[in-house]
């Protein structure tokens, strides 16, 4: 029956370590950047998984001290903050962040870009339908943003140039002409 209830003597220590690790994580994450939990990049995901593993292991492993877990936790959060600061450097950002991809251009699906992103045409169409797009002829561009979201730019009836933010996204997009043609 010990496999079910374990050692009653250790339950108090386990509860204490769990509470301490929760408090340590709360304080460390509060001192970290807000984006740690609000916007997930690759580095955010790594930090979140590692934090969860450290908090969980420290709380239940009898051979793991609170101090060891707290040092590992704080080290990860400091490293996450350093990496977040380095992302402002263009070369480092290329190592950590996905590039924008143009999945649809003037109503035409760019299947090569879907394949690079690991998406099927069905994935794309489902996302478009969920956003109220039911006809590709009304779509000028679909940008697959660095964090995995879609930006849908509708076709314009006028020959007005693209808005600046769309132009910037197209300039930064991988696999799209550096100087995309102007819209007619």
C-alpha positions as CSV (number, residue, x, y, z in Angstrom):
1,X,0.0,0.0,0.0
2,X,3.0,2.3,0.3
3,X,3.0,2.7,-3.5
4,X,-0.3,4.5,-3.1
5,X,0.2,6.7,-0.1
6,X,4.0,6.9,0.1
7,X,5.7,7.9,3.3
8,X,3.4,10.0,5.5
9,X,6.5,11.6,7.0
10,X,7.6,13.2,3.8
11,X,4.2,14.7,2.9
12,X,4.8,17.8,5.0
13,X,8.2,18.4,3.4
14,X,6.7,17.9,0.0
15,X,4.0,20.4,0.7
16,X,6.4,22.9,2.1
17,X,8.8,22.6,-0.9
18,X,5.9,22.9,-3.3
19,X,4.7,26.1,-1.6
20,X,8.2,27.6,-1.5
21,X,8.8,26.7,-5.2
22,X,5.4,28.2,-6.2
23,X,6.3,31.4,-4.3
24,X,9.8,31.5,-5.8
25,X,8.4,31.0,-9.3
26,X,5.8,33.7,-8.7
27,X,8.3,36.3,-7.6
28,X,10.9,35.4,-10.3
29,X,8.3,35.5,-13.1
30,X,6.9,38.7,-11.7
31,X,10.4,40.3,-11.8
32,X,10.8,38.9,-15.3
33,X,9.3,40.4,-18.4
34,X,5.6,40.4,-18.9
35,X,5.9,38.8,-22.3
36,X,7.1,35.5,-20.7
37,X,3.5,34.4,-20.3
38,X,1.6,36.7,-22.6
39,X,3.3,36.1,-25.9
40,X,4.9,32.8,-26.7
41,X,8.1,32.6,-28.8
42,X,10.4,29.6,-29.0
43,X,12.4,31.0,-26.0
44,X,9.2,31.5,-24.0
45,X,8.1,28.0,-24.6
46,X,11.5,26.6,-23.5
47,X,11.4,28.7,-20.4
48,X,7.9,27.7,-19.5
49,X,8.6,24.0,-19.9
50,X,11.8,24.2,-17.9
51,X,10.2,26.2,-15.1
52,X,7.4,23.7,-14.9
53,X,9.9,20.8,-14.7
54,X,12.0,22.5,-12.1
55,X,9.1,23.4,-9.9
56,X,7.5,20.0,-10.2
57,X,10.7,18.1,-9.6
58,X,11.8,20.2,-6.7
59,X,8.4,19.8,-5.1
60,X,8.2,16.0,-5.2
61,X,11.7,14.7,-5.4
62,X,13.1,13.8,-1.9
63,X,16.6,14.1,-3.2
64,X,16.1,17.6,-4.6
65,X,16.6,20.5,-2.1
66,X,14.6,23.7,-2.3
67,X,17.8,25.8,-2.7
68,X,18.9,23.7,-5.7
69,X,15.5,24.1,-7.4
70,X,15.4,27.8,-6.6
71,X,18.9,28.4,-8.0
72,X,18.0,26.5,-11.2
73,X,14.7,28.4,-11.5
74,X,16.2,31.9,-11.0
75,X,19.0,31.0,-13.4
76,X,16.5,30.0,-16.1
77,X,14.5,33.2,-15.7
78,X,17.7,35.3,-15.8
79,X,18.8,33.5,-19.0
80,X,15.3,34.0,-20.5
81,X,15.6,37.7,-19.8
82,X,19.1,37.9,-21.4
83,X,17.9,36.0,-24.5
84,X,14.9,38.4,-24.7
85,X,17.2,41.4,-24.6
86,X,19.5,39.8,-27.3
87,X,16.5,39.4,-29.6
88,X,16.7,43.1,-30.3
89,X,19.9,42.4,-32.3
90,X,19.0,41.4,-35.8
91,X,21.5,38.5,-36.1
92,X,20.5,37.0,-32.8
93,X,16.8,37.4,-33.7
94,X,17.3,35.3,-36.8
95,X,18.5,32.5,-34.6
96,X,15.5,32.7,-32.2
97,X,12.5,33.9,-34.2
98,X,10.7,32.6,-37.2
99,X,10.5,34.8,-40.2
100,X,7.2,36.1,-41.6
101,X,5.9,34.0,-44.5
102,X,3.4,35.1,-47.2
103,X,1.0,32.2,-47.5
104,X,-1.4,33.8,-49.9
105,X,-0.6,36.5,-52.5
106,X,-3.5,38.1,-54.5
107,X,-5.8,35.2,-53.8
108,X,-3.2,32.5,-54.8
109,X,-2.1,30.0,-52.2
110,X,1.7,29.7,-52.0
111,X,2.0,26.0,-51.4
112,X,5.8,26.1,-51.2
113,X,5.5,28.4,-48.2
114,X,2.8,26.3,-46.6
115,X,5.2,23.3,-46.8
116,X,8.1,25.3,-45.2
117,X,5.8,26.2,-42.4
118,X,4.5,22.7,-41.9
119,X,1.0,23.6,-42.8
120,X,-1.4,21.9,-45.2
121,X,-3.8,23.8,-47.4
122,X,-6.6,22.5,-45.2
123,X,-4.9,24.1,-42.2
124,X,-4.8,27.4,-43.9
125,X,-8.3,27.3,-45.2
126,X,-9.7,26.3,-41.8
127,X,-8.0,29.3,-40.2
128,X,-9.3,31.6,-42.9
129,X,-12.9,30.3,-42.5
130,X,-12.7,30.7,-38.7
131,X,-11.8,34.4,-39.4
132,X,-14.7,34.9,-41.7
133,X,-12.8,34.6,-45.0
134,X,-14.8,32.4,-47.4
135,X,-13.4,33.5,-50.8
136,X,-9.7,33.8,-51.6
137,X,-10.4,36.2,-54.4
138,X,-11.0,38.9,-51.8
139,X,-7.6,38.3,-50.1
140,X,-4.6,40.3,-51.1
141,X,-2.1,38.7,-48.6
142,X,-2.1,36.2,-45.8
143,X,1.0,36.7,-43.6
144,X,2.0,34.0,-41.3
145,X,3.5,36.0,-38.5
146,X,6.6,35.2,-36.5
147,X,4.6,34.0,-33.5
148,X,2.2,31.8,-35.6
149,X,-0.7,34.1,-36.0
150,X,-2.2,35.0,-39.3
151,X,-2.7,38.5,-40.7
152,X,-5.2,38.8,-43.5
153,X,-5.0,41.7,-45.8
154,X,-8.1,42.1,-48.0
155,X,-7.9,43.1,-51.6
156,X,-8.6,46.8,-52.0
157,X,-10.9,48.2,-54.7
158,X,-8.7,51.3,-55.1
159,X,-5.2,51.4,-56.3
160,X,-4.0,52.9,-53.0
161,X,-0.6,51.6,-52.0
162,X,-0.3,49.0,-49.3
163,X,-0.4,50.3,-45.7
164,X,3.0,50.8,-44.1
165,X,2.7,47.9,-41.7
166,X,1.8,45.5,-44.5
167,X,4.7,46.7,-46.6
168,X,7.1,46.2,-43.6
169,X,5.8,42.7,-43.2
170,X,6.3,41.9,-46.9
171,X,9.8,43.3,-46.8
172,X,10.7,41.1,-43.8
173,X,9.0,38.0,-45.2
174,X,11.2,35.1,-46.1
175,X,10.6,33.6,-49.5
176,X,8.9,36.7,-50.9
177,X,10.4,39.2,-53.3
178,X,12.4,41.9,-51.6
179,X,10.6,44.5,-53.6
180,X,7.1,43.1,-54.0
181,X,5.2,44.5,-57.0
182,X,2.8,47.3,-56.3
183,X,-0.9,46.5,-56.4
184,X,-3.0,47.6,-59.3
